[in-house]
Amino acid sequence: MKIVKRYVKDHRKLLFALCMLFAVAALVFYLYSLPLEAVLYTAAVSLVLALIFFILPDFLAYLRRYRILEEWKENLLTAWEVPSFEGTLSEEQLVELCSELCRKLREVETQWDTKQNDMLEYYTLWVHQIKTPLAAMRLILQSHPVETGEVLKQELFKVERYVEMVLGYLRLETMSSDLRLELLPVREVVKHAVKKFAPLFIYQKLSLDLKEFENRVITDEKWLLFVLEQLLSNALKYTKQGGVTIWMDQDDVLYLRDTGAGISPEDLPRVFERGFTGYNGRREKTSTGLGLYLSKVILDKLQNRIEIDSEPGNGTEVRLYLHRPKLGRE
């Protein structure tokens, strides 16, 4: 029905002219005092002939062009060839224009993909190369301790975390092809993350209370570990006394609670925005505004959810909803 209305609208001038023609013919018959039956018969025959030889073939051609354009529109970015199309001059010109625009768009997209791949390869190489001098620095500090050695170790640890963040950020676009979902014991993954930050807990004299739980969830170990490291890094960065408590409930919700500075109410709704540092980040001048953003994007792709509750001076609680959504029957 939609296509019929569209056809009538596009051919309204022609249809109006045909109606006027019938009206003139009827007027002529009337002026010559011909019987009404003759007028109606002539009009019916003329209408049938017009439908058979003009309107119906034209409508079918119109319908065919419409379907070709609709199909092309649905596959506009993947259709490399211009569809076989015969229409009015303006329609053919529009098709050629759209084809040229699509070709230009594909060229730009190809150039962008090439540039992105080159950048990813470069920074991946850079990350692996910079790990060598960092490892050498750590070895030297361990072999030749100095008075400021512990401070240097902590700063070196922070550099390593920033390097890992850069690598995670670069791999984010290709994360879907890098996923390896398996049933994992969450506490073991948490222990692995905590182990990396053990020197910072000791140096800052902060406590860690890792509760006992045996939850197992389907997730990607590498990316979940990356998220946990970002959350622990944030907790340690803004916690000066007290510590961090980690537990998990029976609904597969993982909790990380610290006794740090907390987040102001006006900053809380924006903590997952890329580059947003908030009041604490601006005050400490140590925040990149990427940690929570990356965590949110990763968990979204894992089909998990993250929530944060916090009050200034009363610490922060992060909740990771790690249960997988149930798949319905198709």
ZIQUI-V139298 format. One record per backbone hydrogen bond with DSSP energy under -0.5 kcal/mol. NH is the residue of the N-H (numbers start at 1). CO is the residue of the C=O. E is the energy in kcal/mol with one decimal. If there is no record, write none. Layout:
nh:NH co:CO e:E
nh:NH co:CO e:E
This chain:
nh:5 co:1 e:-2.3
nh:6 co:2 e:-2.2
nh:7 co:3 e:-2.4
nh:8 co:4 e:-2.7
nh:9 co:5 e:-2.4
nh:10 co:6 e:-2.5
nh:11 co:7 e:-1.8
nh:12 co:9 e:-1.0
nh:15 co:11 e:-2.6
nh:16 co:12 e:-2.3
nh:17 co:13 e:-2.1
nh:18 co:14 e:-2.2
nh:19 co:15 e:-2.2
nh:20 co:16 e:-2.2
nh:21 co:17 e:-2.2
nh:22 co:18 e:-2.4
nh:23 co:19 e:-2.3
nh:24 co:20 e:-2.6
nh:25 co:21 e:-2.4
nh:26 co:22 e:-2.6
nh:27 co:23 e:-2.2
nh:28 co:24 e:-2.5
nh:29 co:25 e:-2.4
nh:30 co:26 e:-2.1
nh:31 co:27 e:-2.6
nh:32 co:28 e:-1.7
nh:33 co:30 e:-1.6
nh:34 co:29 e:-2.5
nh:39 co:35 e:-1.4
nh:40 co:36 e:-2.7
nh:41 co:37 e:-2.7
nh:42 co:38 e:-2.6
nh:43 co:39 e:-2.4
nh:44 co:40 e:-2.5
nh:45 co:41 e:-2.7
nh:46 co:42 e:-2.5
nh:47 co:43 e:-2.3
nh:48 co:44 e:-2.6
nh:49 co:45 e:-2.6
nh:50 co:46 e:-2.4
nh:51 co:47 e:-2.6
nh:52 co:48 e:-2.6
nh:53 co:49 e:-2.8
nh:54 co:50 e:-1.8
nh:55 co:50 e:-2.8
nh:56 co:51 e:-2.5
nh:58 co:54 e:-1.9
nh:59 co:55 e:-2.8
nh:60 co:56 e:-2.6
nh:61 co:57 e:-2.2
nh:62 co:58 e:-2.2
nh:63 co:59 e:-2.9
nh:64 co:60 e:-2.3
nh:65 co:61 e:-2.3
nh:66 co:62 e:-2.2
nh:67 co:63 e:-2.3
nh:68 co:64 e:-2.1
nh:69 co:65 e:-2.3
nh:70 co:66 e:-2.4
nh:71 co:67 e:-2.5
nh:72 co:68 e:-2.1
nh:73 co:69 e:-2.3
nh:74 co:70 e:-1.8
nh:75 co:71 e:-1.2
nh:76 co:73 e:-1.1
nh:78 co:75 e:-0.8
nh:79 co:75 e:-2.4
nh:80 co:78 e:-0.9
nh:85 co:83 e:-0.5
nh:92 co:88 e:-2.5
nh:93 co:89 e:-2.1
nh:94 co:90 e:-2.1
nh:95 co:91 e:-2.2
nh:96 co:92 e:-2.2
nh:97 co:93 e:-2.3
nh:98 co:94 e:-2.7
nh:99 co:95 e:-2.4
nh:100 co:96 e:-2.2
nh:101 co:97 e:-2.3
nh:102 co:98 e:-2.5
nh:103 co:99 e:-2.2
nh:104 co:100 e:-2.4
nh:105 co:101 e:-2.4
nh:106 co:102 e:-2.5
nh:107 co:103 e:-2.0
nh:108 co:104 e:-2.4
nh:109 co:105 e:-2.7
nh:110 co:106 e:-2.5
nh:111 co:107 e:-2.4
nh:112 co:108 e:-2.6
nh:113 co:109 e:-2.6
nh:114 co:110 e:-2.4
nh:115 co:111 e:-2.4
nh:116 co:112 e:-2.8
nh:117 co:113 e:-2.6
nh:118 co:114 e:-2.4
nh:119 co:115 e:-2.5
nh:120 co:116 e:-2.7
nh:121 co:117 e:-2.6
nh:122 co:118 e:-2.4
nh:123 co:119 e:-2.8
nh:124 co:120 e:-2.3
nh:125 co:121 e:-2.2
nh:126 co:122 e:-2.6
nh:127 co:123 e:-2.7
nh:128 co:124 e:-2.1
nh:129 co:125 e:-2.3
nh:130 co:126 e:-2.6
nh:131 co:127 e:-1.2
nh:132 co:128 e:-0.6
nh:132 co:129 e:-0.9
nh:133 co:129 e:-0.8
nh:134 co:130 e:-1.7
nh:135 co:131 e:-2.5
nh:136 co:132 e:-2.2
nh:137 co:133 e:-2.5
nh:138 co:134 e:-2.2
nh:139 co:135 e:-2.2
nh:140 co:136 e:-2.4
nh:141 co:137 e:-2.3
nh:142 co:138 e:-2.0
nh:143 co:139 e:-2.2
nh:144 co:140 e:-2.9
nh:149 co:146 e:-1.6
nh:152 co:148 e:-2.4
nh:153 co:149 e:-2.2
nh:154 co:150 e:-1.9
nh:155 co:151 e:-2.1
nh:156 co:152 e:-2.6
nh:157 co:153 e:-2.3
nh:158 co:154 e:-1.9
nh:159 co:155 e:-2.0
nh:160 co:156 e:-2.2
nh:161 co:157 e:-1.9
nh:162 co:158 e:-2.2
nh:163 co:159 e:-2.1
nh:164 co:160 e:-2.2
nh:165 co:161 e:-2.1
nh:166 co:162 e:-2.1
nh:167 co:163 e:-2.1
nh:168 co:164 e:-2.4
nh:169 co:165 e:-2.5
nh:170 co:166 e:-2.2
nh:171 co:167 e:-1.8
nh:172 co:168 e:-0.5
nh:172 co:169 e:-0.7
nh:174 co:171 e:-0.5
nh:175 co:172 e:-1.4
nh:177 co:174 e:-0.6
nh:178 co:174 e:-0.5
nh:178 co:175 e:-1.6
nh:179 co:176 e:-0.7
nh:182 co:219 e:-2.2
nh:184 co:182 e:-0.6
nh:184 co:217 e:-3.0
nh:186 co:184 e:-0.7
nh:186 co:215 e:-2.0
nh:188 co:185 e:-0.6
nh:189 co:185 e:-1.3
nh:190 co:186 e:-2.5
nh:191 co:187 e:-2.7
nh:192 co:188 e:-1.8
nh:193 co:189 e:-1.9
nh:194 co:190 e:-2.9
nh:195 co:191 e:-2.3
nh:196 co:192 e:-1.0
nh:197 co:193 e:-1.0
nh:197 co:194 e:-0.6
nh:198 co:194 e:-0.6
nh:198 co:195 e:-0.8
nh:201 co:197 e:-2.1
nh:202 co:198 e:-2.4
nh:203 co:199 e:-2.8
nh:204 co:200 e:-2.7
nh:205 co:202 e:-0.8
nh:206 co:201 e:-2.6
nh:207 co:242 e:-2.6
nh:209 co:244 e:-2.7
nh:210 co:208 e:-0.6
nh:211 co:209 e:-0.8
nh:211 co:246 e:-2.7
nh:217 co:184 e:-2.1
nh:219 co:182 e:-2.3
nh:219 co:217 e:-0.7
nh:221 co:180 e:-0.5
nh:221 co:219 e:-0.6
nh:224 co:220 e:-2.5
nh:225 co:221 e:-2.5
nh:226 co:222 e:-1.8
nh:227 co:223 e:-2.0
nh:228 co:224 e:-2.5
nh:229 co:225 e:-2.2
nh:230 co:226 e:-1.8
nh:231 co:227 e:-2.2
nh:232 co:228 e:-2.6
nh:233 co:229 e:-2.4
nh:234 co:230 e:-2.1
nh:235 co:231 e:-2.3
nh:236 co:232 e:-2.6
nh:237 co:233 e:-1.8
nh:238 co:234 e:-1.6
nh:240 co:238 e:-0.6
nh:243 co:241 e:-0.6
nh:244 co:207 e:-2.4
nh:245 co:257 e:-3.2
nh:246 co:209 e:-2.7
nh:247 co:255 e:-1.7
nh:249 co:253 e:-1.9
nh:252 co:249 e:-1.5
nh:254 co:252 e:-0.6
nh:254 co:320 e:-2.9
nh:255 co:247 e:-3.4
nh:256 co:318 e:-2.3
nh:257 co:245 e:-3.0
nh:258 co:316 e:-2.3
nh:259 co:243 e:-1.1
nh:261 co:238 e:-2.1
nh:267 co:264 e:-1.0
nh:268 co:264 e:-1.7
nh:269 co:265 e:-0.7
nh:270 co:267 e:-1.8
nh:271 co:268 e:-1.2
nh:273 co:270 e:-1.9
nh:275 co:289 e:-2.7
nh:276 co:273 e:-1.5
nh:276 co:289 e:-0.6
nh:277 co:275 e:-0.5
nh:281 co:277 e:-1.4
nh:282 co:278 e:-2.1
nh:283 co:279 e:-2.1
nh:284 co:280 e:-2.9
nh:285 co:281 e:-2.1
nh:286 co:281 e:-0.5
nh:287 co:281 e:-0.6
nh:294 co:290 e:-3.2
nh:295 co:291 e:-2.1
nh:296 co:292 e:-2.5
nh:297 co:293 e:-2.3
nh:298 co:294 e:-2.6
nh:299 co:295 e:-2.5
nh:300 co:296 e:-2.2
nh:301 co:297 e:-1.9
nh:302 co:298 e:-1.6
nh:303 co:300 e:-1.3
nh:304 co:299 e:-3.4
nh:305 co:321 e:-1.2
nh:307 co:319 e:-2.1
nh:309 co:317 e:-2.7
nh:311 co:315 e:-1.6
nh:313 co:261 e:-3.5
nh:314 co:311 e:-2.3
nh:315 co:260 e:-1.1
nh:316 co:258 e:-0.5
nh:317 co:309 e:-3.3
nh:318 co:256 e:-2.8
nh:319 co:307 e:-2.9
nh:320 co:254 e:-2.9
nh:321 co:305 e:-2.9
nh:321 co:319 e:-0.6
nh:322 co:252 e:-2.3
nh:322 co:320 e:-1.1
